[in-house]
Amino acid sequence: MRKKLAILLAGTMIAAAALAGGRSESKGSAAQEDSGELKGDITFWHSFTQGPRLEVIQETADQFMKDNPGVKITIETFSWGDFYTKWTTGLASGNVPDMSTALPGHVVEMMDADALVSVDDLVDEIGRDKFSESALSEGEKEGTCYSLPLYSHAQVMWYRKDLLEEAGLSVPATWDELAEAAKALTKGEVYGCSFPCGSSDLMGTRFLNFYVRSGGGSLLTEDLKADLTSDLAMDGIRYWLDIYKNCSPKDSVNYVVLDQANLFYQGKTAFDFNSGFQIGGVETNSPDLVDQIDCAPLPKIHADDPDYGAETSNIPMVVWRNSKYPEVCKAFMKKLYEKDTYIKFLEATPVGMLPSISGISDTQEYQENETVQKFSNAVGVITDAMEKGTAIGYEHGPSIQAGLLTSQGIIESMFQDIITNGTDVKEAAKAAENKLNELFDTVQ
């Protein structure tokens, strides 16, 4: 219980675990009468705050309720940061949903808190062989699956083709080439590359992880200790501090993911790191620039270094043990994977959300999408990165430590301390490393 208390940051976590552990998964039987008709009211929390994705989910829920008149689905949306706070503080009081989306790091903490029910039956119904083993493993504990991925994507380097052409520059392949190009393109109202490190998000960790993974390293050691003071990590910290000083808006010291993305959406940065979500953002904010963007693999330290993937995200769904109607949740989840519904969902953010199950990307319906066709190069680059990468810190397998690495803002606060207070880089890195390891010690 002490482990759960430390992870969920709430003094009442013990009560939550006891409450959750005392519930039986058999309650789901009340959701289905002898006639086979589904009945029950469920709440679905998700973080698809953008209009098209939210709309498709709501439309699917509306159709599901029409097909199953005894079911009511209430949908609530939260940003990823708000979602983490909401469920970690709400678990003790039972204020959690019946089903939700999550991030891979969240799922490990949820499993550790015994807050989820198995979805092995649902995985088998959809087809276990349709999911990649690595994606399923992110929500697996002792051979049981507690989450299943709804869509996947990976971080790659996005750039403005027109700005590179005007400056006579080629697409950077190494970090040094990126720094040189970003500095050259920082002029007028355009920044070469923004470095975000707002302490309420994971962006500083994400960017540092790019550099460390490019050198074959990890922010965690094999025995799951934080590693911010290795030569490779120190080089990465100094690299991003140089980018911040020479190519980035000064306000980016407080940027979270949307602040960072908006700069590229609005044509104010030449380079950025993101998934295929960049396409939809540019189309909405600066449609005249859509033809001027493309992506490339993440930079390397040396040009002849092997290709790598730094951060793959398989965004999962889970069913909470607190639910009285897990069978309703699973039936609705299964609906989301039906071919027509699934393709419609993916098309809400084409290329941004890539299929997590096989048998979709090669269908005529999927390939007919105009954005998928137009950005076929990006699809290939992102897919390759997906196959090579893991969630941040998962190089040694899913772990609570990896989740805490990205959820606590410690690395972001380290960057802020250096930038704002002038703290020595090595001193700040060591302090952050110690703070993370002290936190990790509470979950051993």
C-alpha positions, 0 to 999 in steps of 0.5 A, a space after each residue: 500500500 505504501 507503494 500506491 501512496 507514493 505513486 498517486 501522490 494522495 494521502 488517501 491512496 490506501 483507502 482507494 486501493 482497499 476500496 478498489 480491491 474489494 470490488 468484484 469484476 462480476 458486477 458487470 453481469 448486471 449490465 446484461 439481462 438474460 435477453 442479451 440486451 446491454 444496460 447500464 450508465 457509464 462515464 467515459 473520460 478522454 483527452 481528445 479535446 480537439 473538435 474532430 476527434 471529440 465529435 467522432 467519439 460523441 457520434 459513436 457513443 450516440 449511435 451505440 446508445 441508439 443501438 442499445 437503448 438501455 445504455 447511457 454514455 456520459 463523456 467528459 474531456 480533460 487535457 492530459 495534465 488535468 486527467 492525471 490530476 483528476 484520476 490520482 486525486 479522485 481514486 480514493 473517493 471513487 470519483 473515477 470513470 468507468 472507462 478512459 483513455 490514458 498514457 502508457 505511463 499512467 497505465 503502469 501506475 493504474 495497474 500498480 494501484 489495482 485500479 483496472 480490470 483485465 481486457 484480455 477478453 476484449 483483445 481476443 474478441 478483436 483479434 490478439 494478432 492484430 495488435 503489436 506485442 510491444 503495444 500490448 506489453 505496455 499495459 500488461 502485468 503478470 501476463 494479463 492485459 489491462 489496456 489496449 491501444 486505440 491509436 499510435 504515433 511517434 515523434 519526428 522532426 518537422 520542418 518548413 521546406 520553404 524556409 530551408 530552400 530560401 536559405 539554401 539549406 538541406 534537411 538536417 540529419 545531425 543535431 549539429 546540423 539542426 543547431 546550425 540551421 535553426 540559428 540561421 533561420 532565426 530572424 524576424 518573426 520566425 524562430 529556428 527551433 523553440 525549446 519548451 520546458 514548462 513544469 506542468 508538462 513533459 516537454 523538457 523530458 521529451 526533448 532531452 530524451 530525443 538526444 539521449 536516445 540518439 546516442 543509444 542511451 536512456 534517461 533510466 539505468 537498467 536498474 531503473 535509476 534516473 540518469 541525468 549526469 552521464 556524459 550523454 545526458 549532460 551533452 543533451 542538456 547543454 544542447 537544448 540550453 544552447 537552442 533555447 539561448 539562440 533560437 527560441 522565444 524566451 517565453 518557451 521556458 514555460 511552454 507546455 505541449 500546445 504552446 509549443 505546437 501553436 508556434 509551428 501551426 502559426 508558421 513561427 518556427 522553422 523546426 519542431 518535434 511532434 507526431 503527424 498532429 502537426 498537419 492538422 494544426 497547420 491546416 487549421 491555423 495556417 492553411 497556406 503553409 500546408 504545402 510547405 511542411 514535411 517531416 524527417 527522422 530525428 537527428 543523430 549525433 553522427 551522420 553514420 549512426 544507426 537509425 533509431 526511434 526515441 518516443 513511440 506513443 500507443 494511446 490506450 483505453 482502460 476499464 476501471 475496476 470501480 465500474 459497475 458495468 465493465 461489459 458495457 465499457 468493453 462493448 463500446 470499446 469494441 465498437 470503436 474498432 469496427 472498420 468503418 468507425 475506426 477509419 472515421 476516427 483516424 480520419 479525424 486527425 489523419 496521419 496524426 493518429 495511425 492505426 494500432 491494429 493491422 488490416 486498416 492501413 492497407 484498406 482502400 478506404 483508409 488509403 483514399 484519404 487525401 491527407 494520407 496520400 499527400 503526406 505519404 512520406 510523413 506516414 512512412 517516416 512516422 511508421 518507421 519511428 513507431 517500429 523502432 521506439 518505445 514510450 519514454 523510459 520504456 527501453 527497459 520495459 514498462 515501469 512506474 519509474 518511467 511514468 514518474 519520469 514524465 509526470 512529475 515535472 522534475 526535469 522541466 524544473 531543472 531546465 527552468 532552474 538553470 535558465 532562470 536562476 543561472 544554476 550550474 548545469 551539472 549541479 542542477 542535473 545532479 539535484 534533479 537526478 537525486 530528486 527523481 531517485 528519491 521518488 523512485 525509492 518510494 516505489 521499490 
